[in-house]
């Protein structure tokens, strides 16, 4: 299945932990050559060693243009080009509007939204050469579909990613490049696990499938969108949330 991934050159940003780490692992397991990117170079290198298949770690800040360019060059030099960009890097400080400093808003936008633009722009020369270039953005249900107190900046950035995607996919289609997005719901990551079992059970209760997602669930969705088999799909979103956004209320789940 999805044998077209084997041997492809892949960049995964924000890949030292959480969803990014899961995406990197899924691609490596399918035979892709993965550049694991994070601001913490040591953590990125540790993940690269863990997932194997010749993966390499690299330290980069996607909000910085010079750093994004260095990231793209490192992947191209190491793997002979760039076929797939998984733009996953993101931050999510939780601060309500009344307490939020404007600088925090700017920081979230720089990483989550500007970082997507810079990553795509930096990788574009090699994505064009690929002939089957793929860009997969990690957005969220928060912003495009739902809201949550303290995440007005995060939600705005994740909605902005989809606006960027819908024009970028039109501009880049002439090069055979597709641009799509995965919108995760509640996914078990290091941060969530630290909140305790009772909290996780409460979150799971609001999901029709009665469980939280795994990072690999997001990785598999990204894997499909990156494949040759998905080559006629562009400018689209896949929500991976166990049905979380569908019930009108918790009562709707309890009565099912």
C-alpha positions in Angstrom: 0.0 0.0 0.0 1.3 3.5 -0.9 4.5 2.0 -2.3 5.1 5.4 -4.0 6.5 6.8 -0.7 9.6 4.6 -0.6 12.7 6.5 -1.4 11.1 9.9 -1.3 12.8 12.8 0.3 10.6 14.2 3.1 10.9 17.2 5.5 8.8 17.1 8.7 9.0 20.3 10.7 8.2 20.4 14.4 9.2 16.7 14.5 11.0 16.4 17.8 7.8 15.4 19.7 4.1 14.9 19.4 2.3 14.8 16.1 5.4 15.7 14.1 7.4 12.8 15.6 4.5 10.5 14.7 4.4 11.8 11.1 8.2 11.3 10.7 8.0 7.8 12.1 5.1 6.8 9.7 7.0 8.1 6.7 10.3 6.4 7.7 8.4 3.1 8.2 7.3 3.4 4.6 10.9 3.8 3.3 11.0 7.5 3.0 14.2 9.5 3.7 13.2 11.9 6.5 14.8 15.2 7.6 13.5 15.6 11.2 13.4 19.4 11.9 13.0 21.1 15.2 14.4 24.2 16.9 16.1 21.8 19.4 18.7 20.1 17.1 19.6 17.5 19.8 16.0 16.4 20.1 15.6 16.2 16.3 18.7 14.1 16.1 17.4 11.7 18.8 14.2 11.2 16.9 16.1 10.7 13.6 18.1 7.9 15.2 15.0 6.4 16.7 13.0 6.2 13.4 16.0 5.0 11.4 16.1 4.4 7.6 18.8 7.1 7.2 16.8 9.9 8.8 18.7 13.0 9.8 18.0 15.6 12.4 18.3 19.3 11.7 17.9 22.5 13.8 15.8 25.2 12.3 13.3 27.9 13.2 10.6 28.0 10.5 9.7 31.6 11.3 13.1 32.7 10.2 13.8 32.9 6.4 17.5 32.1 6.5 16.8 29.2 8.8 14.0 27.9 6.5 16.4 28.1 3.5 19.1 26.2 5.4 16.6 23.5 6.2 15.6 23.0 2.6 19.2 22.9 1.4 20.1 20.4 4.1 17.4 18.0 2.9 18.3 18.5 -0.7 22.0 17.9 -0.1 21.4 14.9 2.1 18.7 13.2 0.0 19.2 14.5 -3.5 16.1 16.7 -3.6 12.8 17.4 -1.8 9.6 15.5 -2.7 7.4 16.1 0.3 7.1 18.8 2.9 5.1 18.1 6.0 4.7 21.6 7.5 3.8 20.6 11.1 5.7 23.1 13.3 3.4 25.0 15.6 3.1 26.5 19.1 0.0 26.8 21.2 0.3 28.9 24.4 -3.0 29.2 26.1 -3.8 32.8 27.0 -7.2 34.5 27.1 -7.6 37.8 25.2 -7.8 40.0 28.2 -4.4 38.7 29.4 -2.7 38.2 26.1 0.3 40.4 25.3 0.4 41.5 21.6 3.8 40.0 21.3 2.4 36.5 22.1 -0.1 36.9 19.2 2.8 37.8 16.9 4.9 34.9 18.0 2.1 32.4 17.3 1.4 33.8 13.9 5.1 33.8 13.1 5.6 30.2 13.8 2.2 28.7 12.8 1.3 30.8 9.8 4.4 32.6 8.5 6.4 29.5 9.2 4.2 27.6 6.7 4.8 30.2 4.0 8.5 30.3 4.5 8.8 26.5 4.6 7.0 26.1 1.3 8.8 29.0 -0.3 12.2 27.6 0.8 11.4 24.1 -0.5 9.8 25.2 -3.7 12.8 24.9 -6.1 13.2 21.2 -5.2 9.5 20.5 -5.0 9.2 21.8 -8.6 12.0 19.5 -9.7 10.3 16.5 -8.1 7.4 16.4 -10.6 5.2 15.0 -7.8 5.8 17.5 -5.1 3.6 17.3 -2.1 2.9 19.8 0.7 0.9 18.7 3.8 0.0 21.3 6.4 -0.9 20.3 9.9 -3.8 22.6 10.7 -6.4 21.8 13.5 -10.1 21.6 14.1 -9.5 24.5 16.5 -10.0 27.6 14.4 -11.3 26.2 11.1 -14.2 24.4 12.9 -14.2 24.8 16.6 -13.0 27.3 19.3 -11.5 27.0 22.7 -10.8 29.6 25.4 -7.3 30.9 25.4 -6.6 29.9 21.8 -7.8 32.8 19.8 -4.3 33.3 18.3 -3.8 29.6 17.7 -7.3 29.3 16.1 -6.7 32.3 13.8 -3.3 30.9 12.7 -4.8 27.5 11.9 -7.7 29.0 9.9 -5.1 31.2 8.1 -3.2 28.1 7.0 -6.3 26.9 5.1 -6.6 30.3 3.4 -2.9 30.0 2.4 -3.5 26.5 1.1 -6.4 27.3 -1.2 -4.4 29.8 -3.2 -1.0 28.1 -2.9 -2.5 24.9 -4.5 -3.7 26.9 -7.5 -0.4 28.6 -8.0 1.7 25.5 -7.7 -0.6 23.1 -9.6 1.3 23.8 -12.9 4.4 22.2 -11.3 2.5 19.0 -10.4 2.6 20.1 -6.7 -0.4 19.4 -4.5 -1.1 21.2 -1.2 -3.5 19.7 1.4 -4.1 19.9 5.1 -4.8 17.5 8.0 -7.0 18.8 10.8 -6.3 16.9 14.0 -8.8 16.7 16.9 -7.7 15.5 20.3 -4.5 13.5 19.9 -2.6 11.8 22.7 0.8 13.6 22.9 3.3 14.1 25.7 1.5 17.2 26.8 -1.9 15.6 27.1 -0.6 12.5 28.9 0.8 14.8 31.6 -2.8 16.0 32.4 -3.7 12.7 34.0 -6.0 9.8 33.3 -9.2 11.5 34.5 -8.7 14.4 32.1 -8.1 12.0 29.2 -11.3 10.1 30.0 -13.3 13.3 30.1 -12.0 14.3 26.7 -12.7 10.9 25.2 -16.3 11.1 26.4 -17.0 13.9 23.9 -15.8 11.8 21.0 -18.2 9.4 19.2 -15.4 6.8 18.9 -14.8 7.1 22.7 -11.1 7.4 22.4 -8.4 10.0 21.7 -6.4 9.8 18.5 -2.8 8.6 18.2 -0.1 10.6 16.5 0.1 7.8 13.9 -3.5 8.5 12.9 -2.3 11.9 11.7 0.8 10.4 10.1 -1.3 8.0 8.1 -3.5 10.8 6.8 -0.4 12.8 5.8 1.1 9.7 4.2 -2.0 9.2 2.0 -2.0 12.9 0.9 1.7 12.6 0.1 1.3 9.5 -2.1 1.2 9.2 -5.8 -2.2 7.6 -5.3 -3.5 10.9 -3.9 -2.1 12.9 -6.8 -5.4 14.2 -8.0 -6.3 15.7 -4.6 -5.3 19.3 -3.9 -6.6 22.2 -1.8 -8.5 19.8 0.5 -8.7 19.1 4.2 -9.0 15.8 6.1 -10.4 16.0 9.6 -9.0 13.3 11.8 -10.9 13.6 15.1 -12.9 10.4 15.8 -16.1 12.3 14.9 -15.5 14.9 17.6 -17.0 17.8 15.7 -20.2 16.1 14.7 -22.5 15.8 17.8 -24.6 18.8 18.7 -24.0 18.1 22.4 -22.6 15.5 24.8 -26.2 14.3 25.2 -26.2 13.4 21.5 -23.4 10.9 22.1 -25.0 9.5 25.3 -28.2 8.8 23.4 -26.6 7.1 20.4 
